Amino acid sequence: MLTPRPISVLASGIFALMLTMGVARFAYTPMLAYMQAQTDMGDALAGWLAGWNYLGYLSGVLLVTRLKDLMLKDRLYRMGLLLAVVTTAMMALDESPLLWGASRYLAGLSTAAGLMLGSGLILNWLIRHGHRSELGLHFSGLGIGIVLGGLLVEAAAPVLDWRGQWWLLTLVGALLLLPAWRWLPRPNQGRPLAPHHADGSGEPGPWWLWLLQGAYLCAGFGYAINATFTVLITEQQPALAGQGGLMWLLVGLAAAPAPVLWDRLARRLGYLRTLQVAFVLQVIGIGLPVVSGSLTAAVASALLFGLTFIGIVSLVLTMVGVRYPAHPAQIMARLTLGYGVAQIVAPVVAGELSERSGSFDGSLMMVAAIMVLGFFCLLAMERIGARGPAGRLDDSRVR
């Protein structure tokens, strides 16, 4: 049997992320403005639905932490791809908060499959076949998916109501399912892992991982607020009414090439210092809408968010894959538990605060402070360092 080419395997991951993240998860963000205009959905319900989505994601992550069999991971991953299409269709079936909540929860499960299981399976295949253990190209699917979902929503808005938009997204999701499913080979193919990869002897110490988990928890707050409310934050600025969809497209356009760019920077600076750069840039982007309601500030904030949020995810999960190659999905899942908790709490709190105050400024300032705390976790990691086998992208380049 012919060995698949790396580009086809990475492409399967790109299509999977376009489906599970770009359609099943992120299409909800540009759809919010249309659903609020055509239904009784308010900011609080929007936040609760986002919270249900993140709860589903967290549930999926908890399941992943208990999985060790690669074949079982592969089967659940493919079930997640199917679930992404089904849950997108559920959003169009009825104007029911309960149905929407169930859809968002199950979509969260599919997101965990696409991000956690898919990334782990692809990284395992790359390592076993002697290819560079970088996932930047793979994670570009997230940004491409955001752009695709945003374009579909905006293009369909003049001719379709909110239900029709969700049905269109379902159709596109079904098309994305085909290459995502077919192009990823079954696991356990290729050469065995090197001894220090297989037995865990090259893994960093526990404090290094705890600090990384703390930083990633903080990043979850920054991600959740921006990913859920970017459109609404823009629309609430009097001078920017009607520009929310454009801002979301800018997020996707910045996110699409970002993982590859962050990979290149990490080769020069190392993963940890590159993460520090990403945190600082995201704090700046979060603060811009508070400082100014201008179009320039909104554009810069959207671009910085798109550039940094996917960079943080890509860098952290790639670094985990490099440091824990024998069981990357389990460590990815452990880190993502904190990230998922933040994603449940943050949109609910922000939605309630916005409904009471009429502004997202308080939520943005809170999240900026939390991101600064995460930056200090990264600084502490740099002081502690990471033990392990030397290597360009391992010991000398992780710190």
Backbone torsions as a table, in degrees:
resi	resn	phi	psi	omega
1	MET	NA	137.0	-178.2
2	LEU	-69.2	137.7	176.2
3	THR	-77.5	129.1	179.7
4	PRO	-60.8	149.4	175.8
5	ARG	-77.3	148.0	179.7
6	PRO	-55.7	-36.4	-176.9
7	ILE	-65.1	-35.7	179.6
8	SER	-71.8	-36.0	177.9
9	VAL	-67.0	-45.6	177.4
10	LEU	-64.1	-36.3	178.7
11	ALA	-64.4	-36.7	177.2
12	SER	-60.2	-40.2	177.8
13	GLY	-67.7	-36.6	177.7
14	ILE	-61.8	-47.3	178.9
15	PHE	-65.1	-36.0	178.8
16	ALA	-64.5	-42.9	178.3
17	LEU	-69.6	-35.6	174.7
18	MET	-58.7	-38.8	-179.4
19	LEU	-75.5	-57.4	-171.5
20	THR	-75.6	-30.7	179.9
21	MET	-101.3	-52.5	-174.4
22	GLY	-67.2	-39.1	-178.2
23	VAL	-97.4	-60.9	-173.8
24	ALA	-64.5	-33.9	-178.3
25	ARG	-101.7	-60.4	-165.7
26	PHE	-81.7	-16.8	176.5
27	ALA	-63.3	-22.9	177.8
28	TYR	-59.9	-33.4	-176.0
29	THR	-66.3	-54.0	176.9
30	PRO	-69.4	-22.5	178.7
31	MET	-73.3	-21.1	-176.1
32	LEU	-55.8	-47.8	-177.0
33	ALA	-60.3	-40.2	-179.4
34	TYR	-72.7	-38.4	178.8
35	MET	-68.1	-37.9	177.9
36	GLN	-67.9	-33.7	179.9
37	ALA	-74.5	-28.2	-172.6
38	GLN	-110.9	-5.5	178.1
39	THR	-132.5	-173.6	-179.6
40	ASP	-91.3	13.4	-178.3
41	MET	-66.4	129.1	174.9
42	GLY	-108.9	-179.3	-179.1
43	ASP	-61.3	-38.6	-177.6
44	ALA	-65.1	-46.4	178.3
45	LEU	-63.3	-39.5	177.4
46	ALA	-58.1	-42.3	178.6
47	GLY	-67.6	-40.6	178.8
48	TRP	-64.6	-40.4	178.5
49	LEU	-63.7	-40.2	175.7
50	ALA	-63.0	-38.1	177.4
51	GLY	-62.7	-39.9	176.4
52	TRP	-64.1	-37.2	177.5
53	ASN	-61.8	-45.5	-179.5
54	TYR	-69.6	-32.3	175.5
55	LEU	-63.9	-40.4	175.2
56	GLY	-62.6	-41.4	177.5
57	TYR	-61.0	-44.8	179.7
58	LEU	-64.4	-39.2	177.6
59	SER	-61.4	-42.1	177.4
60	GLY	-63.7	-39.8	178.6
61	VAL	-63.7	-42.0	177.6
62	LEU	-59.7	-39.3	177.0
63	LEU	-63.8	-42.5	-178.2
64	VAL	-61.2	-35.5	-178.8
65	THR	-62.0	-20.5	-177.3
66	ARG	-99.3	-1.4	-176.9
67	LEU	-93.3	133.3	177.1
68	LYS	-125.8	-25.9	-177.8
69	ASP	-79.8	122.0	-176.9
70	LEU	-64.5	-36.9	-179.3
71	MET	-67.2	-38.0	176.4
72	LEU	-65.6	-40.9	176.4
73	LYS	-59.1	-41.4	-179.9
74	ASP	-63.6	-42.4	-179.9
75	ARG	-65.5	-43.5	179.7
76	LEU	-67.3	-35.7	176.3
77	TYR	-58.8	-46.1	-178.9
78	ARG	-69.3	-33.4	173.5
79	MET	-63.7	-36.8	177.8
80	GLY	-64.1	-36.0	176.9
81	LEU	-62.2	-44.8	178.2
82	LEU	-63.8	-41.1	-178.4
83	LEU	-63.2	-33.3	179.6
84	ALA	-61.0	-39.8	179.2
85	VAL	-70.1	-44.7	-177.6
86	VAL	-62.7	-44.5	-176.3
87	THR	-70.2	-28.3	174.7
88	THR	-66.1	-41.3	177.5
89	ALA	-65.0	-34.0	-178.9
90	MET	-60.1	-31.3	-178.6
91	MET	-63.6	-24.5	-176.4
92	ALA	-92.9	-8.5	-170.1
93	LEU	-72.5	-36.9	-174.7
94	ASP	-161.0	155.9	177.0
95	GLU	-88.4	68.5	-174.3
96	SER	-127.7	119.1	176.9
97	PRO	-57.2	-34.0	179.6
98	LEU	-67.0	-44.4	177.9
99	LEU	-64.7	-43.0	178.0
100	TRP	-60.9	-42.6	179.3
101	GLY	-62.3	-42.4	177.6
102	ALA	-62.9	-41.3	178.3
103	SER	-61.5	-45.2	-177.7
104	ARG	-67.2	-37.0	178.5
105	TYR	-64.2	-48.3	-179.4
106	LEU	-67.4	-33.7	175.2
107	ALA	-63.6	-33.1	175.7
108	GLY	-63.5	-38.4	175.8
109	LEU	-61.8	-42.4	-179.8
110	SER	-66.6	-34.0	177.4
111	THR	-63.1	-42.4	177.8
112	ALA	-61.7	-38.8	178.4
113	ALA	-65.0	-46.4	-177.8
114	GLY	-66.9	-41.2	-174.9
115	LEU	-84.0	-51.6	-174.8
116	MET	-78.0	-58.5	-176.0
117	LEU	-68.8	-44.7	-178.9
118	GLY	-61.5	-46.2	-179.9
119	SER	-62.8	-42.5	179.1
120	GLY	-64.5	-41.5	179.6
121	LEU	-65.3	-42.0	-179.5
122	ILE	-68.4	-42.4	179.0
123	LEU	-64.1	-40.3	177.4
124	ASN	-60.0	-42.4	179.3
125	TRP	-64.3	-42.8	-179.7
126	LEU	-61.7	-44.7	-178.5
127	ILE	-65.8	-44.1	-177.9
128	ARG	-66.1	-23.4	-178.7
129	HIS	-105.1	12.8	171.8
130	GLY	75.3	24.0	180.0
131	HIS	-99.3	163.6	-179.2
132	ARG	-60.2	130.3	-176.5
133	SER	-85.9	66.0	176.1
134	GLU	-124.3	139.6	-176.9
135	LEU	-114.6	15.8	-177.8
136	GLY	-58.5	-47.0	179.7
137	LEU	-63.9	-40.3	177.9
138	HIS	-58.0	-47.9	-176.2
139	PHE	-73.1	-11.0	174.3
140	SER	-62.7	-21.3	177.1
141	GLY	-60.1	-28.1	179.7
142	LEU	-66.7	-48.6	178.9
143	GLY	-66.3	-41.1	177.7
144	ILE	-61.8	-38.9	178.4
145	GLY	-64.6	-38.8	177.2
146	ILE	-61.9	-45.4	179.2
147	VAL	-62.3	-46.6	-179.1
148	LEU	-59.8	-49.6	-179.6
149	GLY	-61.6	-43.0	179.2
150	GLY	-63.3	-43.1	179.2
151	LEU	-64.0	-42.3	179.6
152	LEU	-62.5	-44.5	-179.3
153	VAL	-62.5	-47.9	-177.1
154	GLU	-69.2	-39.7	-178.6
155	ALA	-67.9	-33.4	-177.5
156	ALA	-84.3	-17.2	-173.8
157	ALA	-55.9	-40.1	-178.8
158	PRO	-68.3	-20.7	-173.6
159	VAL	-118.8	-15.1	-178.1
160	LEU	-124.3	145.7	172.0
161	ASP	-81.2	-175.1	-173.8
162	TRP	-63.4	-33.5	177.5
163	ARG	-66.7	-44.7	179.3
164	GLY	-61.3	-36.0	177.5
165	GLN	-63.8	-41.2	178.3
166	TRP	-67.0	-36.0	177.2
167	TRP	-66.5	-38.0	176.7
168	LEU	-63.1	-42.9	177.8
169	LEU	-62.3	-36.1	178.0
170	THR	-63.5	-44.0	179.0
171	LEU	-61.0	-46.4	179.5
172	VAL	-64.2	-38.7	177.4
173	GLY	-60.3	-39.7	178.3
174	ALA	-63.8	-35.0	177.6
175	LEU	-70.1	-37.9	178.6
176	LEU	-67.5	-27.7	-178.8
177	LEU	-59.7	-36.4	-172.0
178	LEU	-61.9	-56.4	179.1
179	PRO	-69.6	-31.6	178.1
180	ALA	-60.5	-37.3	-178.1
181	TRP	-78.7	-47.2	-169.1
182	ARG	-77.2	-32.9	-170.3
183	TRP	-88.6	-8.5	176.0
184	LEU	-92.1	116.3	-179.8
185	PRO	-69.3	159.0	175.3
186	ARG	-65.6	149.8	-176.7
187	PRO	-71.9	179.6	-179.3
188	ASN	65.0	32.5	173.4
189	GLN	-116.7	133.4	179.9
190	GLY	116.0	-177.1	-176.4
191	ARG	-74.9	154.7	178.6
192	PRO	-69.7	159.7	178.4
193	LEU	-67.7	152.2	175.6
194	ALA	-61.7	153.9	-175.6
195	PRO	-54.5	-44.4	-177.5
196	HIS	-71.7	-17.7	172.7
197	HIS	-78.8	-41.7	-173.4
198	ALA	-72.8	-37.7	-174.9
199	ASP	-95.7	-1.1	176.6
200	GLY	78.1	10.5	-175.8
201	SER	-69.5	-17.7	-179.6
202	GLY	-97.4	11.1	-176.4
203	GLU	-78.0	148.9	178.9
204	PRO	-71.9	168.9	-178.3
205	GLY	-71.4	167.2	-174.2
206	PRO	-65.3	-35.3	-178.5
207	TRP	-65.8	-35.3	177.4
208	TRP	-58.9	-45.0	-179.0
209	LEU	-70.4	-38.5	179.2
210	TRP	-64.1	-41.0	178.7
211	LEU	-66.9	-39.8	176.9
212	LEU	-63.0	-38.5	178.5
213	GLN	-65.2	-38.4	176.7
214	GLY	-63.7	-43.4	179.0
215	ALA	-64.0	-39.7	-178.3
216	TYR	-70.9	-33.2	173.0
217	LEU	-58.4	-46.9	178.9
218	CYS	-63.1	-40.2	178.5
219	ALA	-62.7	-30.0	178.3
220	GLY	-61.5	-36.0	177.3
221	PHE	-65.0	-46.1	179.8
222	GLY	-62.4	-40.9	179.4
223	TYR	-65.2	-47.4	-171.8
224	ALA	-64.3	-43.8	-178.0
225	ILE	-64.9	-47.3	-177.6
226	ASN	-69.2	-42.7	-176.9
227	ALA	-66.5	-32.5	-177.5
228	THR	-86.3	-38.7	-166.3
229	PHE	-118.4	9.1	-179.6
230	THR	-53.6	-46.0	-178.3
231	VAL	-64.2	-46.2	-177.3
232	LEU	-68.3	-37.9	178.2
233	ILE	-60.3	-41.9	178.4
234	THR	-66.2	-45.7	-176.4
235	GLU	-65.1	-25.9	-179.5
236	GLN	-78.0	-10.9	175.0
237	GLN	-81.0	120.5	-175.7
238	PRO	-53.2	-37.9	-177.0
239	ALA	-79.3	-7.4	-173.8
240	LEU	-118.4	12.2	-179.2
241	ALA	-56.6	132.0	-179.2
242	GLY	89.1	-1.9	-177.8
243	GLN	-102.8	2.7	-176.0
244	GLY	-60.4	-43.6	179.3
245	GLY	-61.8	-38.4	178.2
246	LEU	-63.5	-41.2	179.8
247	MET	-62.2	-39.0	-179.8
248	TRP	-67.2	-37.4	175.6
249	LEU	-63.1	-38.1	177.8
250	LEU	-64.0	-37.5	175.3
251	VAL	-57.5	-47.6	-179.5
252	GLY	-65.8	-40.2	179.7
253	LEU	-63.8	-37.2	177.7
254	ALA	-73.2	-34.0	-176.0
255	ALA	-75.0	-30.7	-173.4
256	ALA	-57.7	-51.4	-179.8
257	PRO	-87.9	-8.0	-170.7
258	ALA	-59.0	-45.4	-176.8
259	PRO	-58.7	-39.2	179.3
260	VAL	-66.5	-40.2	178.6
261	LEU	-64.5	-41.4	178.7
262	TRP	-66.1	-36.3	175.5
263	ASP	-59.3	-44.0	-179.7
264	ARG	-63.5	-42.3	179.8
265	LEU	-66.9	-36.7	-179.9
266	ALA	-65.2	-29.7	177.1
267	ARG	-65.1	-27.9	-178.9
268	ARG	-91.1	-42.5	-174.2
269	LEU	-99.7	-21.6	-169.9
270	GLY	95.2	155.6	-176.2
271	TYR	-63.1	-41.3	-173.1
272	LEU	-67.3	-47.1	179.6
273	ARG	-68.5	-31.8	176.0
274	THR	-66.7	-38.8	174.6
275	LEU	-60.9	-39.7	179.0
276	GLN	-61.4	-41.5	177.2
277	VAL	-60.9	-43.7	-178.9
278	ALA	-63.2	-40.3	179.0
279	PHE	-63.4	-44.6	-178.8
280	VAL	-62.0	-44.8	-179.6
281	LEU	-64.5	-36.2	179.7
282	GLN	-69.7	-37.6	175.6
283	VAL	-58.8	-43.2	177.9
284	ILE	-61.2	-45.5	-179.6
285	GLY	-63.1	-37.3	179.0
286	ILE	-66.4	-37.7	-176.3
287	GLY	-77.6	-21.0	-175.2
288	LEU	-59.5	-44.9	179.1
289	PRO	-64.6	-24.5	177.5
290	VAL	-74.2	-39.4	-177.2
291	VAL	-74.7	-36.7	-174.2
292	SER	-145.4	141.0	175.3
293	GLY	-98.2	18.2	-176.1
294	SER	-80.2	162.6	176.9
295	LEU	-64.0	-37.4	-180.0
296	THR	-61.2	-43.7	179.3
297	ALA	-65.7	-40.4	179.7
298	ALA	-63.9	-43.4	179.2
299	VAL	-64.0	-46.5	-179.7
300	ALA	-62.8	-39.9	179.2
301	SER	-64.2	-44.4	179.7
302	ALA	-63.3	-43.4	-179.9
303	LEU	-65.3	-41.8	179.9
304	LEU	-66.7	-39.2	177.6
305	PHE	-63.8	-48.1	179.0
306	GLY	-60.0	-40.0	-179.4
307	LEU	-67.1	-39.8	-169.5
308	THR	-93.3	-37.8	-174.3
309	PHE	-65.1	-42.4	179.1
310	ILE	-73.3	-29.8	175.4
311	GLY	-64.1	-42.4	179.3
312	ILE	-63.9	-46.9	179.3
313	VAL	-61.6	-48.1	-177.8
314	SER	-62.1	-46.3	-177.6
315	LEU	-65.7	-44.4	-178.7
316	VAL	-64.6	-47.7	-176.1
317	LEU	-71.4	-33.7	175.2
318	THR	-67.6	-42.6	178.5
319	MET	-61.2	-41.0	177.3
320	VAL	-63.8	-41.4	178.7
321	GLY	-62.2	-38.0	178.9
322	VAL	-70.0	-40.6	-175.8
323	ARG	-81.2	-25.4	-177.4
324	TYR	-130.5	61.0	-173.3
325	PRO	-68.0	-21.3	-178.9
326	ALA	-74.2	-28.2	-179.2
327	HIS	-149.4	60.2	-175.8
328	PRO	-64.0	-38.5	-176.6
329	ALA	-63.2	-35.8	-179.9
330	GLN	-67.2	-43.6	179.4
331	ILE	-71.0	-39.3	174.5
332	MET	-56.2	-43.4	-178.8
333	ALA	-66.1	-40.5	179.3
334	ARG	-61.1	-45.3	177.6
335	LEU	-62.6	-38.1	-174.4
336	THR	-74.3	-15.3	175.3
337	LEU	-58.3	-50.0	177.9
338	GLY	-64.2	-41.9	177.9
339	TYR	-59.0	-40.4	-179.7
340	GLY	-70.6	-38.4	176.2
341	VAL	-59.1	-44.4	178.3
342	ALA	-60.4	-37.5	-178.2
343	GLN	-72.5	-22.7	174.4
344	ILE	-78.2	-46.5	-173.9
345	VAL	-73.2	-46.2	-169.5
346	ALA	-59.7	-51.2	-177.5
347	PRO	-66.8	-32.8	178.7
348	VAL	-65.6	-48.1	179.3
349	VAL	-62.6	-45.4	-178.4
350	ALA	-64.2	-40.8	178.8
351	GLY	-63.2	-42.9	178.5
352	GLU	-65.9	-44.5	179.6
353	LEU	-62.3	-41.4	-179.5
354	SER	-65.1	-40.8	-178.5
355	GLU	-66.4	-31.9	-179.2
356	ARG	-82.8	-37.2	-175.5
357	SER	-98.0	-20.0	-177.0
358	GLY	80.1	11.5	-177.6
359	SER	-152.1	151.2	175.0
360	PHE	-94.6	5.0	-174.9
361	ASP	-59.1	-44.4	-179.1
362	GLY	-61.7	-41.5	179.1
363	SER	-65.0	-40.8	-179.9
364	LEU	-65.1	-41.0	179.0
365	MET	-66.2	-39.0	177.1
366	MET	-61.0	-45.4	-177.9
367	VAL	-67.7	-37.2	177.4
368	ALA	-60.2	-41.8	178.8
369	ALA	-64.3	-39.9	178.8
370	ILE	-64.7	-39.9	178.0
371	MET	-63.8	-35.7	176.1
372	VAL	-62.9	-40.0	176.3
373	LEU	-60.6	-41.2	177.0
374	GLY	-62.5	-36.2	177.7
375	PHE	-62.0	-38.7	178.3
376	PHE	-67.8	-30.9	173.5
377	CYS	-61.2	-41.1	179.0
378	LEU	-66.1	-38.4	176.5
379	LEU	-62.3	-40.5	178.5
380	ALA	-64.6	-37.7	177.0
381	MET	-61.4	-38.8	-179.4
382	GLU	-65.5	-33.9	179.1
383	ARG	-72.5	-38.0	-179.9
384	ILE	-72.2	-41.6	-177.3
385	GLY	79.7	177.1	-179.3
386	ALA	-133.1	125.4	175.3
387	ARG	-82.7	159.2	178.8
388	GLY	151.2	176.1	-179.4
389	PRO	-66.4	140.1	-179.2
390	ALA	-66.7	153.4	179.9
391	GLY	171.8	153.9	-174.5
392	ARG	-57.0	-43.5	-179.5
393	LEU	-107.5	17.6	-175.9
394	ASP	-114.6	-98.9	-173.7
395	ASP	-72.1	-53.6	-173.4
396	SER	-71.4	-20.9	-176.6
397	ARG	-109.7	-4.8	177.3
398	VAL	-84.3	-32.3	-175.7
399	ARG	-76.5	NA	NA
